[in-house]
Structure formats: C-alpha cells, structure tokens
Amino acid sequence: MTKFIRLFMAALRGSEGNYTSGSINRAIFMLSVPMVLEMVMESLFAIVDVFFVAKISTEAVATVGLTESVLTIVYSVGIGLSTAATALVSRRVGEGNAREAGKSVAQVILVSVTVALLIGIPGALFAPEILRAMGGDEHLIANGSGFTRLIFASSPVIVLLYTLSGCLRGAGEASVAMRSLWIANGFNIILCPIFIFGWGPIPEMGVIGSAVATTIGRSAGALYQLVSLMRNGRSVQLETATFQPNAAIIRNLLSIAAGGTAQFLVGSASWVFLTRILSTFGSDIVAGYTIAIRIMIFTIMPSWGMANAAATLVGQNLGAQQPERAETSAWRAAFCNMLFLLSVGILFYIGAAEIVGIFNRDPKVVDIAVQCLRIFCLGYVFFAYGMVISQALNGAGDTRTPTIINVVCFWIIEVPLAYLLANSLAWGPTGVFWSVAFSESLLAVIAVLVFRRGRWKLVQV
C-alpha cells in the first residue's frame, strides 16, 4: 500500500516525461492517473455552470444549453487539434528532439488561435441570430445574447485549453495538464456565484456572470499551461523564434486534426439522431436515456484516461523507433481498461435500479434508464478495447482510420439499425439501446483487426 501511495503521488507530481524505456505498466499508471483526473475536471466545468445558472431561471439554463449546442463546433476543433498535438509532440519527444517538439507546440498555438478567431468572431457578432436559429424566443435572445457573445469571443481560450493539454500529454507532462484544469475549475467555482449574484463592488450580472467566470477560469488554466511549456526545457524547447509559421508542420497538423475533428463530430451527430428516434416514444423515454448516458459517461472517464495514455505511449515509442513497445503499450492499456470496465459493468448490471434511483424516482423513467444501462453494460468489455485502440491509432498520427471506422459503425450501421429495431421491428426504445451496444462492440472488433495489421507503425508525422 505504501508503494502504491508513493507511485500515486509521483504520478500527481509528474516526475517523468519520456516513457520510451522502463516498465510499461508503470508508464500507463503514471500517465493514466493525471489524465483521469483531468477528464473529471473537464466534465466539472459544465456541471458547475449549470448548477449556479439553474438558480437564476429556466430561461438562463436554456440560454446556456442553446449556446453549448452550437459551441460544439468550437469543441470539435479543439479536440481535433488536441489529438494532432499529442501525435506530433509525442513523436518528437520520442525522437529526443526537444527543439522540434517546441516548434510543433508553437505551430499548434498559432493554428489554434487563428482557427478559433475565424469561428469566434462571427459567433460573437451574430449571437442573437444564433440563438434565434436555435429556437430561442425574443425574450431569451434579449437576455441571453450577451452570454452567447462572450462565450464565442472566448473561443481562442477554449481551443487553447484543449490543444495545450494535448501538447502536454504528448510531452509526457500529463500532471501539468491535470493541474491546469484544477486551476481553471477553481477559478470558475469561486467566481461563478460572485459574478452571477454580485458581491461587494461587483454587480449582479446574471447569466453573463457565468460566462465571465468561465472565461477567467479557462484563461488562467491556459496561461498556466503556456508558462509550463515555456519552462519545460527537458522534452520541449519552446522559444520566441519557434513561433514563426512553418508551412510543413502546419499542413501535417491540419491533416491529422481533420481526422480527430471528424471523429468527434461523427460520434456526436449520431447521438443526436438516436435521441431524435427516442423522442418519438415520449419524454419519459428521453429522460431515462439521458440519465443512463450521463451515468455511463461519468464512469468511463477513467477509461478515457487510459486511452489517452495509450496515445502518448504509442507516439513516443514510435518516435524512439520502438514500434513493438508501442504496440505492447496499447494492448496493455486496453487490457487494464477492460478489467476496469468489466468491474464497472458488473456493478451497474446488478445495481442499476439503485444507481438510477439517485437521479430520478419516476417509475417510468427509472425503468427505461435501468434497461438502457444494463444493455450498455453488456458491451463494456468491447468498449474498453475500442476506445483505447482507436486512441492508439490517433497517437500514431493515423486519425483517418478511426474516422472511417466511426462513419461505418455509427452512420451506416448504428443509426439505421436503431430505427429498424425500434420502429420496423417494434422493439421500441430497447431497439435503440441494442443498436448502440452492437455498434460499439463492432467498432472495437474492427479497430482491433486494423490495429493488428500494423500499418499504423509506418505513419510519418
């Protein structure tokens, strides 16, 4: 136990950066712990904002919801660039080329700010029109456009928080990325009630106050990330001179990022269509499904930590010309993830009713949520391998293959199958749940088969 505590504390401190030698199990643990905590902090942003905004009015919550739905574009760009950043930086770190790693980080920053401004400026200028297009009434638009305008204006900070985290993960500095989210959330938690409800000389701002607090928190987190990268020196040499645009690196970055962005959009859009199919069966069905999804997403956060760890290990070891160690790292991370999700799946299957009951007591809602959760649990072993192996391919710089797999499994199979089972075969909502379990399992099988072929070992980034 003492040894475990020492290792856990070492992971939080981030005492290592290069993982091309030594124990693979230790490397997975050292990377996974801070990455898991980073994922939890990321999800906490939305929870904190909704918690305080809900105390203003239902209209304020609707404003946040409508804005966030459109802001998915910004998030998808951030996630895509973050995926590319991890692939590029980890490869250079594995090669032992700190200066080239610094050049990659500099290009990531330049591209992040440029792309975010291209999205953020129109979003800020046309905030009322965006809310109107999303179905907001005139009263909501009058009171909420300020929130939407400020959130879109902060797009560069939103994207940088994602992409700099990707750079840090690629450099093996997952603990710094984790701490940056702690800082961002700390500011947000403290400032949200102050700016929303007013305190001392600070006036009551309402829903706009939430945007102010969130923007300050994200800015503080991004600044901490940037300063940490500037001071790194070991694996990344980020200097003023490296901020000159480099066409070759930018082309490479955008090529990889396109696949990462597409993966997120393909997955997100498919869930929208599944919700649309379920909505035909009534609001109780949608409520139960939503609760089950939220529970599932929160519990697989540790899994994403292990998947991101696999991406870093694959990238670094390919850079160090150790493809076999890269492959072994991915399989080891997938196996650890399988053990974790298998345990969670058994727990959820047995205690589904009690877990769902924490969130809702309506018998109809609980019944649907329990059905959904139990069916999803049957695919957890496959989910474990699917998410890790897909991220391993991303870490190798091959974002195209997971994108194609996502399109096939989510759009060619999952959505049509959901409609067929739910409506044509009259399975109802259960048909949608089974389509998700089947499609995610199929995705894992395809990803494993593709990974075994080994072509990802030859990808140049």
N, C-alpha and C positions, 0 to 999 in steps of 0.2 A: 504493500500500500504506500509506503514511504517513497519507494522508487517511482510509482505511478504519479504521486503528487509532485515530485521533483520534475518529472518529464512534462507534466501538465503545465507547471509554472514556466518551464523552459519554452514550451510552445507559445504561451502568452507573451513572453518576453521577446520571442523571435530571435533566438541566439544563433540560428543558422540561415543561410541564404541559398547556397548551392547544394543540390540534392542529387548529384551525379555519382556519389560514392556512399559507402556505408550501408546500414540496414534499411531496406525498403519499407519494412513495417514501421520503423521509427520515422522515416520520411513522411509516410502517409499520415501518421499521428500528428507530427509537428506541423504539417500543413492543414490538416483537417480541422483541428481544434479551433484555431483563429478564424478559419473560413466559415465554419458552422456558426460561430458567434457573430460574424459579420453578416451572414444571411438573416439571422434573427433580428439584428439591429436594423437591417434594411426593411424588414416587414413591420417593424415597430413604428416607423415613420407614419405610415397610413393609419395605424391603429390610434396613435396619439392625436393626430389631426382630427379624425372623425370623432374621437371621444370628446374633445373640447368643442368642436364645431356643433356637435349634436345638442349642446346646451344652449345654443343661440336660437335655432329654429330648424324646422324640417326643410325650409327653403334653402337655408345655408348648407345643409347636408347635400341637397340636390345640386347646388352650385358646384360643390367640391366633386361630386360624382360625375356630373356632365363634363367638367373640366378635365378630370383624370382620364375619362374615356378617350378624349381627343389627345391628351398628353401621351397616350400610348405610343404615338409616333416618335416623340422625343425619347421615351424609354427604350423603344426598339433600336433606335440609332445608338443610344448609349450602350446597350447590351451588345450590339453587333461590333462596335468599335472596341469594347472591352474584351470581347473574345479574340479579336485580331491583336490587340495589345498584348494579351497574355501569350499568344502564339509567337509573336515577333520577339518580345523581350526575353521570354524563357529560352528561345533558341540561341540568342546572342549570349545570354548568361551561361548557358551550357557550353558554348564555344570558348568561354573565358574572355570574351571581348567586351569589356565594360564600356569602352568608348562608343562602339557601335550600338550597344544596348541603350546608351544615353541618347544617341541620335534617333533611335526608334521612339523613345519616350517623347522627345521633342516634337517629332512629326505627329505623334498621337495627340499631343496638346494642340498643335496648330490646326489639325483637321477637326478635332473635337469642337474647338471654339468657332471655327468657320461654319461648319455644318449646323451647329446649334443656333448660330445667329441667323442663318438662312431660314430656319424653322421658327425661331423665337420672335424675330421682328414682325413678320406678318401676323403671327398669333397674337402678339400684344396689340398691334394696330387694329386688328379686326376681332377683338374679344367679344363685343356684343353680337356680331354676326355669327360667331362660332356657337355661342350659347343659344341663339335663335335657331340655327340649323340643327342643333341637338334637341330641339323641342322645348326649350325654356320659354316661359311666358314673359310678358313685358316687365312685370314687377320683379321677377327673378333677375332678368337681364339688368335692370336699373340698379339693383342692389348687389349683384354678383359680378358684374363685368370688371370691376376693379381687382377682384381676386384673380380672375382669369388672366387679366392683363399682366399682373405682376408675376404670376407663375410662369407664363410664357416668356416674359422678359428675363427670367432667371434660368432659361434653358441652358446657357453655357455652363453654369454651375452644376446643374443636374447631370449633364453629359460628362463633365469632368470628374464628378464624384464616382461615376461608373468606370470611366476609362483609366483614371489614375489608379483605381483599385485593381483593374486588370493589369496595369504595368507593375504594380507592387507584387501581385500574386505571381506574375511571370518571373520577377526577380527573386522570388522565394521569401519576400517580406510580407507574408500574409498577416502577421501580427500587427503591422503598421496599418494595413487596410482595415483591420478589425478596429483598432483604436480610433481611426478617423471616423468610423460610423458611431462609435461611442461618443465622441466629441460632438458630432452633428446632432445626434439624438438628445444628448444632454442639453445643448442649447435650445433645441426645439421644445423639449418637455418644460423647461423653465420659462421660456419666453412666450409660448403659446397662450397660457392664461393671462399673462401680463398684457400682451398686445391685444388680445381678443376682448378682455373685460376692462382693461385700463388699470393702472396702478400708479399712485403718486402723480408725478408730472406727465406720465404717459396717458394719453386719452384713450377711451374705449374705441376700438377700430372694428369690432365685429369680425366677420369672416375674412376681411382683408388682413386683419391681425394675424391670422393663421398663416397666410402667405408670407408675411413679413418674417415671422418667427422661423418658418421652414427655410426660407431663403438665407437667413442669417446662419442657421444651423448647418445647412449644406455648404455655404461659403467657408465656414470655419473648418469643416471637415476636409474640403478640397484644398484649402490653404495648408493644412497640416500635412496632407499627402504630398503636395508640391515641395514643401520645405524638406520633408523626409527624403524625397528622391534627390533633391539638390545636395543634401548632406551625405547621401549613401556612400559613394566613392568606391565601395568594395566591388559590387557587381554592376553598378550603373554609374557612369560618369556623365552627369547632366550639367553642361556648361552653357553659357550665353551663346557661344559660337554655334552650338548644335541646333539652335532654333532657326537656322537658315533653311528654307524649304528644300526638300530633297525629293525630286520627282520620282525616282525609282522606289524609295521607301514608301512614299505616299500611294503610288499605284499598287504596291504589294499590300499595304494596309487596307485600302479600299476594297481590293479584290477579296481579301479574307473577311472583312467586315460585312460585305454584301451578303455572304452566306449566313453569318451569325445573325444579322438583322432579319433575314428572310425566315430563319428557323423560328425566331420569336413571333414574328407576325403570322406565320402559318399556324403555329400552335394556338396562339391567342384567338385568331379568327375562327378556328374550328370550334373552340369552346363557346363562342358567341352563337354559332349556328346550333350547337347542341342545346343551349339554353332556349333558343327560339323554338326548337321542336318540343321541348318540355313545357314551354309556356302554354301550349295548346291544351294541356291537361289540367291547368288551373294554378293559382298562386301558391297553394299548399305544396304542390309538387316542386315548384321552383324554389320555394323556401327550404324544403328538405334537402334538395340537391345542393343549394348554396351552402348550407350548414355543413354537409358532408365534405364538400370541396374545400371549405376553409379549414376544417379539421385535418384533412389529408395534406393540404399544402403546408400547414404549420409543422406537422410531424415529419415531413420529408425534408425539412431544412437541413438536418444533419447529413442527409444523403447528398444534397447539392454541395455541401462542404467537401465530401469525399470525392464527388465528381470533379469539382474544381481542382482539388489536389492532384487528381489523375492527369488533368490537362497540363498543370505545371510540370509534373514529373516527366510526362511524355515529351514536352517541348524542351526541357533542359537536357534530358538524356539523348535526344536526337541531336541536339547541338553539340553534345560531347562525343558524338559518333558511337553511341551505345544503344542501338535500336532494340537489342534483346532485353536490356534492362528497362527500356521504355515500355516494351510490351509486358514484361513481368509486372511492372508497377501498375499498369492499367488493370491487369487480371486480378492482382492482389487487392487493389482498391475496390473492384467490383465485387469480389468475394466478401470483403468486410462489409460492404454496403448491403449485400444480400442477407448476411447474418442479422444485421440491424433491422432491415425492413421485414424480414421473416418474423422476428420477435414482435415488432410493432403490429404486423398483420394478424398474428395470433391473438394479441391483446385486444385489438379492435374488433375482431370477429366475435370473440367471447363477450366483451364488454361494450358492444356498440350502443345498446339501448341506454346504458348508464352514462356513457360519454356524451351522446347526443342530448340526453336529458339536461345536461348542464347548460345548454344553449337554448333549448326550447322544450315546452311541456305539452304543446298541442299534439294530441294523439296521431292525427293525420300526418303532420309534419315530421314527427319522430319516426313514424313507420317508414316513410319514404327515405329519410336520412339513414336509417339503420340498413334498409335494403341496399342503398347506394354504397354505403361504407363497406358492408360485408362483401359485395360483389367486387369492388375495387381491391379489397384485401387479397382476393384470390389471385390477383395479378402482381402482387407486391414483389415476389421473387424475380419476376421478369422485369418489372420497373427498375429494380436495383441495378441489373446489368445494363438495361437500355440507357439510363441516364449517364452512367459512368463511361461506358464505351463511346457514346455519342460525344461526350466532352473530351474524351481522349483523342478522338479524331479531330475535334476542334483545336486541341492543344498542339496537334501535329501540323496545323495550318490547313487541314482539309475540311473546310466548312461546307463545301459543295455537296459532299456525300451525305452528311446528316440532313441537309436541306432537302435533297431528293427523297430520302427515306421518310422524312416528315410529310412531304407532299403526298407520297403514296399511301402512307398509313393513316394520315388524318383526313385527307380530302378525297382520295379515291376509294378508301375503304371505310373509315370510321363514320363520317357524316352520312353517306348513302346507307350504310348498314344500320345506323341508328334510326333513320327514317323507315327503312324496310321493316325492321323488327318492331318498332314502336307502333307504326300505323298499318302497313300492309299485312303483317302477321299478327297484329293486335296484341303484342306483348305489353304495350303501354310504356310507362317510364322505365320499367325494368329492361326493356329492349335497348334503351339509350345507355343504361349503365353497363350492360353486357358488351355493347359495341366499344365502349371505352376500354374495358378490361381486355378484350380481344385485340384491339388495335395497338394498344400499348405493349402487349405481350409480343405481337407480331413485329413491332418496331425493334424490340430487344433482340429477337431471333435474327432479323435481317442485319442489324448493327453488328452482332457477334460474328455472323458469317462474313461480312465485309471486312471486319477488323482482322479476322484470321487470315485473309488473303494477303495482308501485309503491304499493300500498295501505299498506305499512308506513310510508311517508313522512307519513301522516296520523295515525298513532297518537299520542295525547296521554298523557304520563306526568308 
